[in-house]
């Protein structure tokens, strides 16, 4: 009955099993046998050689990625409703040493190539204005919309032309790939992404996210930044164990498909109430205060999302039987 956030979902049993199996002495920090497997495992997933680092939170993953892409005196172009702007409590500026987030608009929290180009064109090339060094896009976006490979490639092309790096915030990357049905490479490095924050906590993990560098040169100093930021955990094997368990047998995709399917059940019931197409596991609907109260009295929990709006998020561990009562209640309003 809880549709607040997939952050609150339970940990997948296979992840718990992996943690138990990792519970034996090994080398500290990231020198253990499990951490040593990460580069190979993620390289297999993306079918190219990558360098992967575990971190404990999405905030750290995003911020460390941006720190690798820009200097303290530079800026990062992102959507005005991007998570790094709205929900990271200034962490990107902290980790980058002061880099500015340069905000742009776009329907459904999507950043377009034209928007990036227009924004850059308006900046004077002199020391009195912050110069952008990177672009950050979120897939799926903060409103549950998914970037197609060609959309990512268009942004990347503009980035290349202007000498900018490209970061993808993939807190719900699994949900985006599950919806697209494409190979994960097609919407990342093949489309021009330099570094990906690959989310697992929302999708059945417990306390581990992955920072995937497609441009391995960017990873070199990031190991030092992770240590300086307090994210080089002494028992890193427990984070590596979670990531490897989620990759095994494409559990990350299986879980995402389940969450996406649940969102589609709600979308079918909401129909004309939908504010955006439902492409991942978030549903945004029009809902009056009295209608919201009706649902809450029936036992459903969710976030209000501005006046007359609500956000409903489904999780990997919610079955059709768990979700159908909410769908029925919405349809009956």
N, C-alpha and C positions, 0 to 999 in steps of 0.2 A: 504493500500500500504506500510505500515511500518512493517518490519520484523526484527527490531533491537533486541528487547528483550521483553519477557513477563512481565518484570518489569514495562513496560510502559503501559500495558493494563488497561482498565477502571475497576472500582470497580463494582462488581456485585450488581444489584439493591437490592437484599435481604440483602446484607451487609449494604448498605445505610439505608435501612428500620430499621435494627437492631440498627444502631447507633442512629437514630432518637428516637427509643423507649427507648434507654438507657439514653436519655437526660433529666434526672431528678435527683434530689439529692439522694445520697446514701453514704455509708461509703467510705472513701478515700482509696487510694492505692489498695491493693488486698483484702480488707475486705468486699467488696460489694457482693451483692447477685449473680451477674453474675459470678464473679471470683470464688465464692464458688462452682459453678456448674461444673467447668472445670475438676476437677479430676474424677468426675462421668461420664461426657460425654466422655472423652478420654478413661477411663477404659472400657466403653461400646464398643467403636470403636475397641479396641485392645483385648477385652475379657480377661483382667487381670487387677489387681489393679495397677494403675500408679499414679505418681505425676506429675502434669503439671504446668508450669509457662509460663505466657505470657511475651514476650519481643517485642521490636519495630522493630528489624532488624535481618536479618539472620546472619550478622556478630556477633552480640551480642549472638545470640543463639548458634552458633558454638563455639565461644570463651568461653562462660560460661560452655558449655558442656565439653570442653577440660580441663578447670580449675578444674572441678570436678573430672577428671580422673588422673591428674598428678601433681606432685610437680614442683616448679620452676627449680629444678636441673635435671629434667627428660626430656624425649622426647616423641613426638608423630609421629609414622610412618604414612606417607600419600603419595599419588602419587605426583610426581614432578609437575603435572599440576592441582593439586587439588585447589579448590577455596580458601581454607584457606592459601595456599602458594602464589597463583598468584594474588588474588583480595581482600585480607583483610587488606592490608597496615600494616602488622605486628600486627594486633589485637590479634591473638592467643598468641603471646609472651607477649603482654601487659597485657592481662587478666590473663594469667597463672603466671605472675611474672617472665618470662624469659625462660620458657620451650622451647626446641628446636624442630623444625619440621624436621623430619628425612626422606628425600625424596627417593622414589623408583620409578621404571619405571613400565610399563605395557601397553599393547595395549588398545587404546580407553579410557585411564585414569582409567583403572581397576587395583585394587590391588589384587593379588592372595595370597592364603595361602602359597604357596611355596616361593613366593617373601618375605613375612614377615618372614618366618622361616629362609631363607637364610640370610636375613639382620641381624636378631638377632644373628645368629650363628657366624657372623663375628665380633661381638662386644665383646671385652674383659670384663670380670666381675671384673673390678677394678675401683678405684675412678678417674682414668685419662680419662675415656670415659663416655659420656652421656649414661645413661641406659634408654631404652624405657619403657614407662608405659602404652601406649595406641596405638591403631590403629584407624585411621579415614578413612572411605570410603564414597563415594558420590553416592547416588542412586536417580535419574539417574545421570550418570557421566557427567563430563564436556564436553564429546563428545556424550552425548545422549544415552549411552549404559546402559542397565538395569541389575543389579545384580539379578540373580535367587536365590530363597531361599537356594538351596544347595551350591551356591557360597558363600553366606553370612555365612552359617553354617560352611563351610570349614575354612574361615578366623577366625571365632569365636572359632573353635576348637583349632587352632594354638594359638590364644590369651589366651585361658584358660590354655593350656599346658605351656605357658611362663609367665603366671601371668599378662597379659595385659588386659586393658579395651577395649571395642569396641564402637566407636561413629559412627553414621550414619548421614552424612549431607544430609538431605532430602529436600533441596530447591525445588526440583521437585519430591518429594516423591509421590505425588498424581499421576503424570504422570507415574511413575514406577509401582505403584499398578494397575493403569488402564490398562497398557499394559500387566502385568502378569495375571490379572484376578484372583489373589489369595486373600485370606483374609490378611489384613495388618499385622496381627499377624505372619503369616507364614514367612514374610521376615524381621521381626524385632526381638521381644523378643524370639519367639520360635526358631529362628535361632541363637540366642546368642547376640543380640545387647543390650548394657547396657543403652544407652541414644540416643535419636533421636531428631534432629533439624527438626521439621515438618514445611515445608514452606507453607504459604498461600498467601503472597503478590503477587507472580507470577501467582497465580491461581484464582484471583478474589477478594482477600482481599485488604485492604488499607494500614494498618500500624501495623499489628500484626502477629507475628510468635509464634509457640509453641515449648517449650522445654519439651520433654516427657521423664521422668525418669522411666525406667523399673526396675532398681535397685534403690529403693526408698532411700536407705542409702546415695546415691550420692546427693540427693536433699537437704539434711539437711543443709549443709553449703552454698548451691547455692543461697538460699534466701538472705543471707548476701552478697554474692558476687554480686548479681543483684543490691542490694541497693548501695553498694560501687561503682559499675560501672556506677551509674546514670541511671539505667533502671527500677527503681521502680517508675512508673509514678503515680502521685497523683490521676488521674482519670482513674484508670486501668479498670473500667467497660467498657470503650469504646473499649479497646483491647479485653477483654473477649467477648463482644457482637459480634465482628467480627468473632472470632473463633467458637463460638456457632452457628452463622448463617451459616458458611461454613460446619459445621458438620451436621446440620439439613437436613434430607432427603438425605444425601450423596451428597450434592451440590459439595463438594470438588472433588468427583469422576466424577460427571457429567461434571464439567468444564474441568477436565483433559482429559476425553475421547474426548471432543470437540477439544481441542488443539492437541491431538495426531492424530485425524482424519485429521485435516488440514495438519499436517506434512506428513502424508501418501500421500495426494494428490500431494504434491511437490515431494516426493520421487518417485512416479510413473512417473512423468514427467522427473526427473533428471536421473534416471536409472544408466547408466554407469558413470555418473559424481559423484556418491555418494562415499564419502571417508569412511564412516562407515554405518553399517546398521541403519535404522531409527527406533528407539524403543520407543522414547518419543516424545517430541515436538520440537526437534532441528534437523536441517538438515545441514550437512556439505558437500559441493560440490566443485569439481574442476571448476574453472572459471577464464579465462584469464582476463587480465586488460581490454581489448577491449570489451569482453563479459559483464564484470561487468558494464562498462560504458554504454553499450547498455541498460541494465536493468535499470540503474539509470536514463537514459534519458527518459525511459518510465514511470518513477515515482515511482519505487520500491526502498525502503531503506533497507539496511542490512549492516552487518559488513564484511569487509575483514578479513580473518583469516589466515594470512601468505601469502606468495607469491603464486598466482594462486589458492587461496582457498577462500571460503566464508562461513559464517554461517547465516542460515535463521531460525528464531524462530517464531512459531505460538502461538497464544494466545486463551484463552477460548472464547473470544468475536468475533473472526473472523469466519464468516460463509463461506460455500463453495463458495458462490458468491464472497466473498472478496478474497479468495485464488486462485480461478481458473485462473484469469488473469495472476498471476505470474507463475503458473504451465504451462500455455499455452506459455508464453514468454520464459521460460526456454527450453521447448520442441522445440521451433522454432529456437533456437540458432544454 
